[in-house]
Amino acid sequence: MIKIDKVSFSYGTRSVLHNVSLDIHKGEIVSLIGPNGAGKSTLLLIAMGLLSPQQGNIRVNNRLLKEWSSRDFAQYCAFVPQNPYLPPAFTIWESVLLGRTPYLNFLGLARKKDREIVKQALRWVEIENLLHRKVSEISGGERQRVVLARALAQEPECLFLDEPTNSLDVHHQVTLLSFIHRLAEEKQVTVFIVLHDLNLASTFSDRLILLEDGLVVLDGTPGQVMGNEKVLSVYRQSITVFNRPDEESRPAVLPVRMYDK
């Protein structure tokens, strides 16, 4: 589904990614984890074609990114950004309908099919009761669901998300990622996501990619990655990893209190 082949990238003289290669398969949830500045968001943006690497290439569905038109790519892939903007005066219905933009004709008129797909997206994330409310009238957790519904309205086969749980409480974090997990499982949507919370990444991912200083340090299942001693060195011994009693294949972490010496 997504093939990242020997990608390197720099911001000016600052090198951010070094010869990164990854294969992400259909229906997988793959999470990028790692400390701040590891290159996670940069790699996600490159995989979407929003940044161009100095070296290497990206293929989506066996096609180089440069071979996709913007319209075709928007019909195939959707993006949930870290700090999404929703026009505050728009209703929820209008906001989610924006996801149908790649399918509209030159007049920009929504057809019956477009309206049905928007209704399905609203039902999927359980906010159909909000469709007449304005964005300015709903909570942060509800806005995140609106953004996800807008992405689902694109009918994507591939979904990119950059730290979508930022600023959400635990309930809304779990709810949002549960929707995404269900999407991958039931509709075989491929999910490529950046997450800072290691417990959420371990709980909801099929694979974890651990980045450090622009390099792939580990790539495997949550049990393989979280159980590896390299995790402790990457996070500078500031966490303790332990097996969860309910699901040993998905380890959890606790922070370690640090003192100045």
Secondary structure, DSSP 8 states (H G I E B T S, - for coil): -EEEEEEEEEETTEEEEEEEEEEE-TT-EEEEE-STTSSHHHHHHHHHTSS--SEEEEEETTEEGGGS-HHHHHHHEEEE-SS----TTSBHHHHHHGGGGGG--TT----HHHHHHHHHHHHHTT-GGGTTSBGGGS-HHHHHHHHHHHHHTT--SEEEEESTTTT--HHHHHHHHHHHHHHHHHH--EEEEE-S-HHHHHHH-SEEEEEETTEEEEEE-HHHHHTSTHHHHHTTT-EEEE--SS-TTS-EEEE------
